[in-house]
Amino acid sequence: MHGTQEAPGEPVSCGTTATVIDMANARRADNATVTLVPPASMLPTVLPNDRFNERGAPTQPWRDELHRISNARNVLAVFSTLAQTFGVMVIAGVINTWWSYLLAFLLLARGHVCLNILAHESAHRLLFSKRRANDLCGRWLLGYPSFQPTLAYRRSHFAHHRDEMGRDEPDLAMYSGYPIPRGSWHRKLRRDLLGITGYKRMKQLARALLRGGVEAWEILGVQVVMFGMSIAVDRPLVYVVWLASWMTLWQFSNRLRAIAEHGGMIRSRDRRETTHVVRQTLIARYLMVPYHTGWHLAHHVDMGVPWRHLPRLHNGLVDAGWITPEITYPTYRALWRSATR
């Protein structure tokens, strides 16, 4: 059964609360240990067909079409992200009141999300077709301002794509063990919101600096420039808010998104068992999963598809019957509820 098209060009949505309940019940029936992996009965074998291979990846000639990078439109995306993110800081400094800094603290959570997601696109070399432009923009304009060591991230992230939850999975500790007790879940989120997770990330950066890591020093250089600029205009609180939002709200958002992508899944050749499917709402796409990153299963079946084409790939897999309503969570909240017991 297929869902209905919400609007022209929008991905098909096919999840309901009932299917989430049915999926949980089926897991309990199929597995001695409860996981978040859809049971085999909900993973129909409908591929290959004329557009996809047996693992869900698009085949020629559609693959070439989906792999096309739109350089001009991505220039606008980068410019828009930088303008929105750093514009929040500028406006907060111009107003220079407690509430402007509080509002900036909240809004910059999305700013860090946008920077990191476009830096992720650059790590895949999908932001610009010219490698030098792709890497310079991904590192200096997107990654480093938000403390992302883009080159090191690329190496570890490709290991994640080669074998999700495998021996070289860099984020296995983040994904494994779900569903977890509700108390443990709340403790993790509290550590994020209180800055404890951010403090650990800063310790990792400090260790990299002591080891002479080139990217660590480049990140520090960008942060010194940003802090210096805030002092030069007599608004040091602007940088403090930038750092505080990254230390807390960004860590919180990053964990929520990571669990929504792979929490409680397993190592498998079938990526429906490694990656969740969640219906994309406008609010979620604005706050937590902009630039179509929420269509994460589509990203994992072919990591060479730029972000603009992920909804088309997702829709194609829905039309083929490979992504079904039964494995689609209606909201992120529904998935996070399933991640606790």
JOTAUR-V137776 format. One line per field, one symbol per residue. ss: DSSP state (a for helix, b for strand, c for the rest). phi: phi as a letter, one per 30 degrees, with the letter a starting at -180 (. if undefined). A space follows every 10 residues. Layout:
# JOTAUR-V137776
ss=???
phi=???
This chain:
# JOTAUR-V137776
ss=cccbcccccc ccbcccaaaa aaaaaaaaaa ccccccccca aacccccccc cbcccccbcc caaaaacccc aaaaaaaaaa aaaaaaaaaa aaaaaccaaa aaaaaaaaaa aaaaaaaaaa aaaccccccc aaaaaaaaaa aaaaaaccca aaaaaaaaaa aacccccccc caaaaccccb caaaaaaaaa aaaccaaaaa aaaaaaaaaa cccaaaaaaa aaaaaaaaaa aacccaaaaa aaaaaaaaaa aaaaaaaaaa aacccccccc aaacccbbcc caaaaaaccc cccccaaaaa acccccaaaa aaaaaaaaac ccccaaabbc caaaaaaacb c
phi=.cdcddaeid ddcbcbdddd dddddddddd bdcdbcddde dcbdcccdbd cbddcjddcd ddedddddcc dddddddddd dddddddedd dddddhbedd ddddeddded ededdddddd ddedhcdbdd eddedddddd ccdddcicdd dddedddddd ddaeiddcdd ceddcdiddc eeddeddddd ddddiddddd dddddddddd diddddddde dddddddddd ddcibddede dedddddbdd dddddedddd dbeicbdadd ddccbdbbdc cddddddbbd hhdddddddd dadccdedcd dddedddddd idccedccdd bdeddddddb b
